[in-house]
Structures are given as structure tokens and as C-alpha cells.
């Protein structure tokens, strides 16, 4: 039972990892004007990604210093996911 719960948490963290990566790539494509925000599909995808990540990003953005156009929040979240997956979950579930 514990291993099943561990696997579910790992899958959810993997999904979150890919959502953050996709959002970062999409924001770069929009910033360099490769993808147009005038497209309904692009706007819908970006809105959905923003709504999924905003609850995670907002508390971290309150702590992080303002660096202008450079937003390091996704990198901080990805690092936290990596730490949780490799350093916190295995000892917690006795998988060391």
C-alpha cells in the first residue's frame, strides 16, 4: 500500500514537472515572437498552464527577490520537486 502511494506521488510530481517545462518553453516561444498570443489555442493553453501553476508559484514569488523580467520561480519549483523525489520520498516510504 505504501509503495502504491509512493508511485502516485511520483507520478503527480512528474506531471507537475512537465507542466512547468511546457509553460517555460511556451513563454520563451511567445517572448521571442515565434508563437502568436493572438491565436485562441495558444491563449487557451497559456491560460490553463498559468492557472495550474499559479498556486505553486505565488507563495514562492512573495519570498523571491524581484529580478525584473527574469523569473526564477519555475527553476526553484523544479529544484524542489527534484529534492522531494530523490531525498524526501524514499526515506519517508522506507525505500532507501
Phi, psi and omega in degrees: 000318180294322180293324177295318177296319177301314180296321178297316179296319179296318178297316179297321177293323176296317178297315178299319177305310182290327176298317180293318179297314180297319179296319179296315180296317178298320180293325176293318179297323178288318181297323180268013175058035175274324177245137184265128178289351177289342179287134180298320181296313181297316180297319179295316180297314181295321178296317179296316179296319178297319180291329179286326186262343183302317179296335179275319184287321189302313178297326180288323179295332177291330181273321184291145175289152180282118180251023179076235183283347181271116181249111181266004182302315178300324179294321178296317180293318178297320177295319178296320178297317179298317179295317179298315182294321189258335185245336185259310186294313182301313177294328181296323181261007177070035182256018183283000000 
